[in-house]
Amino acid sequence: MAAAPRPSVLATPRRPFGTATHSNAEMRKVYADLDNNAVFDFSSIVSAVKTFSTRFRAYTENAISNINDDKAEFDANRMEHRNQLRMLDREIEDAKASQGELWDTIAKEREQDANLRTRQQTLQAQKASVTQRCNELQAEIAELRQNLESKKQAKEARREKLKEQIDKNGPELRLLEAKTGCSVVPTKVGDQLKFTFNLMNADDWSQECHFTIDVSSSKYKLTSVSPKLEASLQESLLQELNSTRKFYTFVKKMRAALRAQVEKERLDARDAARRGGR
Protein backbone atom coordinates (compact mmCIF):
# COMPACT_ATOMS: atom_id res chain seq x y z
CA MET A 1 0.00 0.00 0.00
CA ALA A 2 1.34 3.49 -0.93
CA ALA A 3 2.34 5.72 2.02
CA ALA A 4 0.34 8.83 2.73
CA PRO A 5 1.94 12.10 1.44
CA ARG A 6 3.87 14.00 4.05
CA PRO A 7 2.68 17.58 4.61
CA SER A 8 4.98 20.31 3.36
CA VAL A 9 6.77 22.46 5.93
CA LEU A 10 5.62 25.49 3.97
CA ALA A 11 2.03 24.62 4.31
CA THR A 12 0.03 26.63 6.76
CA PRO A 13 -0.49 24.48 9.76
CA ARG A 14 -4.03 23.66 10.30
CA ARG A 15 -5.39 23.54 13.68
CA PRO A 16 -7.07 20.38 14.41
CA PHE A 17 -10.60 20.59 15.41
CA GLY A 18 -10.97 20.76 19.15
CA THR A 19 -7.32 21.97 19.83
CA ALA A 20 -6.40 25.09 21.90
CA THR A 21 -5.56 28.36 20.20
CA HIS A 22 -1.89 29.56 20.38
CA SER A 23 -1.11 32.69 22.20
CA ASN A 24 0.04 35.83 20.61
CA ALA A 25 3.49 35.46 22.09
CA GLU A 26 3.88 32.11 20.51
CA MET A 27 2.73 33.43 17.19
CA ARG A 28 5.17 36.33 17.30
CA LYS A 29 8.04 33.94 18.02
CA VAL A 30 7.09 31.90 14.98
CA TYR A 31 7.01 34.95 12.79
CA ALA A 32 10.33 36.09 14.17
CA ASP A 33 11.88 32.78 13.27
CA LEU A 34 10.50 33.17 9.77
CA ASP A 35 12.16 36.54 9.47
CA ASN A 36 15.50 35.07 10.47
CA ASN A 37 15.28 32.38 7.56
CA ALA A 38 16.00 29.68 10.11
CA VAL A 39 13.35 27.46 8.65
CA PHE A 40 14.33 27.92 4.92
CA ASP A 41 18.01 26.89 5.09
CA PHE A 42 18.20 24.17 2.30
CA SER A 43 21.98 24.07 1.87
CA SER A 44 22.36 20.73 3.53
CA ILE A 45 19.50 19.35 1.53
CA VAL A 46 20.90 20.72 -1.73
CA SER A 47 24.32 19.32 -0.92
CA ALA A 48 22.78 15.94 -0.09
CA VAL A 49 20.77 16.06 -3.30
CA LYS A 50 23.90 16.91 -5.33
CA THR A 51 25.82 14.12 -3.64
CA PHE A 52 22.93 11.76 -4.21
CA SER A 53 22.59 12.88 -7.84
CA THR A 54 26.33 12.42 -8.42
CA ARG A 55 26.34 9.02 -6.80
CA PHE A 56 23.12 8.04 -8.49
CA ARG A 57 24.47 9.17 -11.88
CA ALA A 58 27.69 7.27 -11.26
CA TYR A 59 25.67 4.28 -10.13
CA THR A 60 23.38 4.43 -13.13
CA GLU A 61 26.29 4.93 -15.53
CA ASN A 62 28.15 2.05 -13.94
CA ALA A 63 24.98 -0.03 -13.99
CA ILE A 64 24.35 0.90 -17.64
CA SER A 65 27.99 0.11 -18.47
CA ASN A 66 27.71 -3.19 -16.67
CA ILE A 67 24.42 -3.87 -18.41
CA ASN A 68 26.00 -3.02 -21.78
CA ASP A 69 28.98 -5.23 -20.99
CA ASP A 70 26.67 -7.99 -19.88
CA LYS A 71 24.59 -7.44 -23.02
CA ALA A 72 27.71 -7.54 -25.23
CA GLU A 73 28.93 -10.64 -23.41
CA PHE A 74 25.46 -12.13 -23.67
CA ASP A 75 25.31 -11.31 -27.38
CA ALA A 76 28.78 -12.79 -27.86
CA ASN A 77 27.80 -15.86 -25.88
CA ARG A 78 24.52 -16.07 -27.77
CA MET A 79 26.39 -15.81 -31.11
CA GLU A 80 28.87 -18.42 -29.92
CA HIS A 81 25.98 -20.58 -28.77
CA ARG A 82 24.29 -20.10 -32.13
CA ASN A 83 27.50 -21.11 -33.90
CA GLN A 84 27.83 -24.06 -31.59
CA LEU A 85 24.19 -24.95 -32.23
CA ARG A 86 24.77 -24.66 -35.96
CA MET A 87 27.84 -26.83 -35.67
CA LEU A 88 25.90 -29.28 -33.56
CA ASP A 89 23.08 -29.21 -36.12
CA ARG A 90 25.59 -29.93 -38.89
CA GLU A 91 27.17 -32.64 -36.81
CA ILE A 92 23.72 -34.06 -36.13
CA GLU A 93 22.90 -33.97 -39.85
CA ASP A 94 26.26 -35.53 -40.66
CA ALA A 95 25.68 -38.10 -37.94
CA LYS A 96 22.22 -38.81 -39.37
CA ALA A 97 23.69 -39.16 -42.86
CA SER A 98 26.48 -41.36 -41.52
CA GLN A 99 23.93 -43.34 -39.56
CA GLY A 100 21.81 -43.73 -42.70
CA GLU A 101 24.86 -44.89 -44.64
CA LEU A 102 25.75 -47.17 -41.75
CA TRP A 103 22.25 -48.65 -41.75
CA ASP A 104 22.46 -49.10 -45.52
CA THR A 105 25.85 -50.76 -45.12
CA ILE A 106 24.51 -52.95 -42.33
CA ALA A 107 21.48 -53.88 -44.46
CA LYS A 108 23.73 -54.74 -47.40
CA GLU A 109 26.06 -56.70 -45.16
CA ARG A 110 23.10 -58.55 -43.66
CA GLU A 111 21.83 -59.32 -47.15
CA GLN A 112 25.30 -60.46 -48.21
CA ASP A 113 25.59 -62.49 -45.02
CA ALA A 114 22.21 -64.12 -45.73
CA ASN A 115 23.29 -64.83 -49.30
CA LEU A 116 26.59 -66.23 -48.08
CA ARG A 117 24.82 -68.38 -45.52
CA THR A 118 22.46 -69.66 -48.22
CA ARG A 119 25.40 -70.27 -50.54
CA GLN A 120 27.27 -71.99 -47.72
CA GLN A 121 24.31 -74.25 -47.01
CA THR A 122 24.05 -75.04 -50.72
CA LEU A 123 27.77 -75.79 -50.93
CA GLN A 124 27.58 -77.92 -47.81
CA ALA A 125 24.69 -79.85 -49.33
CA GLN A 126 26.67 -80.22 -52.57
CA LYS A 127 29.72 -81.24 -50.58
CA ALA A 128 27.70 -83.88 -48.75
CA SER A 129 26.29 -85.09 -52.08
CA VAL A 130 29.74 -85.11 -53.70
CA THR A 131 31.20 -86.88 -50.67
CA GLN A 132 28.48 -89.50 -50.84
CA ARG A 133 29.02 -89.84 -54.59
CA CYS A 134 32.80 -90.13 -54.04
CA ASN A 135 32.21 -92.86 -51.51
CA GLU A 136 29.91 -94.64 -53.95
CA LEU A 137 32.45 -94.22 -56.76
CA GLN A 138 35.25 -95.48 -54.54
CA ALA A 139 33.13 -98.50 -53.70
CA GLU A 140 32.40 -99.00 -57.43
CA ILE A 141 36.10 -98.54 -58.25
CA ALA A 142 37.03 -101.09 -55.61
CA GLU A 143 34.43 -103.46 -57.02
CA LEU A 144 35.65 -102.83 -60.58
CA ARG A 145 39.23 -103.40 -59.51
CA GLN A 146 38.19 -106.63 -57.87
CA ASN A 147 36.29 -107.64 -61.01
CA LEU A 148 39.22 -106.63 -63.22
CA GLU A 149 41.59 -108.56 -61.02
CA SER A 150 39.27 -111.56 -61.20
CA LYS A 151 39.00 -111.18 -64.99
CA LYS A 152 42.75 -110.71 -65.22
CA GLN A 153 43.33 -113.84 -63.25
CA ALA A 154 40.74 -115.67 -65.36
CA LYS A 155 42.38 -114.35 -68.54
CA GLU A 156 45.79 -115.38 -67.31
CA ALA A 157 44.38 -118.80 -66.55
CA ARG A 158 42.84 -119.00 -70.04
CA ARG A 159 46.08 -117.73 -71.55
CA GLU A 160 48.01 -120.40 -69.76
CA LYS A 161 45.54 -123.02 -70.93
CA LEU A 162 45.66 -121.59 -74.46
CA LYS A 163 49.44 -121.61 -74.36
CA GLU A 164 49.37 -125.19 -73.24
CA GLN A 165 46.89 -125.97 -75.99
CA ILE A 166 49.05 -124.13 -78.55
CA ASP A 167 52.06 -126.02 -77.38
CA LYS A 168 50.08 -129.16 -77.93
CA ASN A 169 48.41 -128.06 -81.18
CA GLY A 170 51.50 -126.41 -82.69
CA PRO A 171 53.16 -129.59 -83.85
CA GLU A 172 49.82 -131.02 -84.95
CA LEU A 173 48.98 -127.81 -86.84
CA ARG A 174 52.35 -127.77 -88.56
CA LEU A 175 51.88 -131.43 -89.44
CA LEU A 176 48.36 -130.68 -90.71
CA GLU A 177 49.62 -127.75 -92.80
CA ALA A 178 52.38 -129.93 -94.19
CA LYS A 179 49.92 -132.67 -95.10
CA THR A 180 47.09 -130.48 -96.41
CA GLY A 181 49.15 -127.55 -97.70
CA CYS A 182 46.73 -125.05 -96.07
CA SER A 183 47.41 -122.30 -93.52
CA VAL A 184 45.23 -119.50 -92.08
CA VAL A 185 46.81 -116.34 -90.64
CA PRO A 186 45.44 -112.87 -89.76
CA THR A 187 46.70 -109.92 -91.78
CA LYS A 188 47.99 -106.58 -90.51
CA VAL A 189 44.59 -105.14 -91.34
CA GLY A 190 42.04 -105.91 -88.64
CA ASP A 191 39.30 -108.49 -89.23
CA GLN A 192 40.94 -109.96 -92.35
CA LEU A 193 42.06 -113.58 -92.78
CA LYS A 194 44.51 -114.89 -95.34
CA PHE A 195 44.12 -118.48 -96.57
CA THR A 196 47.26 -119.87 -98.19
CA PHE A 197 47.43 -123.18 -100.15
CA ASN A 198 50.35 -125.15 -101.62
CA LEU A 199 50.59 -128.68 -102.98
CA MET A 200 48.43 -127.37 -105.80
CA ASN A 201 50.85 -127.63 -108.74
CA ALA A 202 52.11 -131.08 -109.65
CA ASP A 203 55.15 -129.50 -111.28
CA ASP A 204 55.91 -127.26 -108.27
CA TRP A 205 54.40 -128.34 -104.96
CA SER A 206 55.82 -125.26 -103.20
CA GLN A 207 53.81 -122.82 -105.33
CA GLU A 208 51.42 -120.90 -103.12
CA CYS A 209 47.87 -119.81 -103.88
CA HIS A 210 45.93 -117.58 -101.52
CA PHE A 211 42.88 -115.42 -100.97
CA THR A 212 42.14 -112.81 -98.29
CA ILE A 213 38.62 -112.28 -96.94
CA ASP A 214 37.25 -109.38 -94.87
CA VAL A 215 35.04 -110.59 -92.00
CA SER A 216 34.51 -107.17 -90.31
CA SER A 217 30.82 -107.05 -91.26
CA SER A 218 27.97 -109.47 -91.87
CA LYS A 219 28.66 -109.24 -95.61
CA TYR A 220 31.94 -110.90 -96.47
CA LYS A 221 34.30 -109.36 -99.03
CA LEU A 222 37.28 -110.74 -100.94
CA THR A 223 40.16 -108.28 -100.87
CA SER A 224 42.77 -110.28 -102.82
CA VAL A 225 42.93 -113.55 -104.80
CA SER A 226 45.98 -115.22 -106.37
CA PRO A 227 46.01 -116.56 -108.99
CA LYS A 228 43.22 -114.47 -110.52
CA LEU A 229 39.87 -116.15 -110.98
CA GLU A 230 37.16 -115.27 -113.40
CA ALA A 231 35.12 -112.39 -112.00
CA SER A 232 31.81 -114.24 -112.48
CA LEU A 233 33.07 -117.34 -110.65
CA GLN A 234 34.52 -115.29 -107.80
CA GLU A 235 31.31 -113.25 -107.44
CA SER A 236 29.17 -116.37 -107.53
CA LEU A 237 31.14 -118.05 -104.73
CA LEU A 238 31.01 -114.88 -102.60
CA GLN A 239 27.24 -114.49 -103.06
CA GLU A 240 26.73 -118.12 -102.07
CA LEU A 241 28.78 -117.54 -98.89
CA ASN A 242 26.79 -114.41 -97.91
CA SER A 243 23.48 -116.16 -98.51
CA THR A 244 24.23 -119.56 -96.91
CA ARG A 245 26.82 -118.42 -94.30
CA LYS A 246 28.61 -121.76 -94.86
CA PHE A 247 32.19 -120.66 -94.52
CA TYR A 248 33.77 -124.14 -94.60
CA THR A 249 32.04 -124.93 -97.89
CA PHE A 250 33.21 -121.61 -99.33
CA VAL A 251 36.84 -122.39 -98.39
CA LYS A 252 36.67 -125.82 -100.08
CA LYS A 253 35.15 -124.36 -103.23
CA MET A 254 37.70 -121.55 -103.34
CA ARG A 255 40.55 -124.10 -103.01
CA ALA A 256 39.05 -126.17 -105.79
CA ALA A 257 38.69 -123.10 -108.02
CA LEU A 258 42.28 -122.01 -107.31
CA ARG A 259 43.56 -125.57 -107.96
CA ALA A 260 41.67 -125.68 -111.24
CA GLN A 261 43.15 -122.33 -112.25
CA VAL A 262 46.67 -123.52 -111.30
CA GLU A 263 46.17 -126.75 -113.25
CA LYS A 264 44.96 -124.79 -116.26
CA GLU A 265 47.96 -122.53 -116.11
CA ARG A 266 50.27 -125.54 -115.65
CA LEU A 267 48.87 -127.31 -118.72
CA ASP A 268 49.00 -124.11 -120.77
CA ALA A 269 52.62 -123.67 -119.80
CA ARG A 270 53.42 -127.30 -120.73
CA ASP A 271 51.72 -126.92 -124.11
CA ALA A 272 53.60 -123.75 -124.76
CA ALA A 273 56.87 -125.47 -123.86
CA ARG A 274 56.12 -128.34 -126.26
CA ARG A 275 55.32 -126.00 -129.09
CA GLY A 276 58.49 -124.09 -128.43
CA GLY A 277 60.52 -127.35 -128.54
CA ARG A 278 59.34 -128.16 -131.96
Beta strands, then each sheet from edge to edge (+ up, - down):
strand 1: 182-186
strand 2: 192-197
strand 3: 209-214
strand 4: 221-226
sheet 1: 1+ 2- 3+ 4-
end
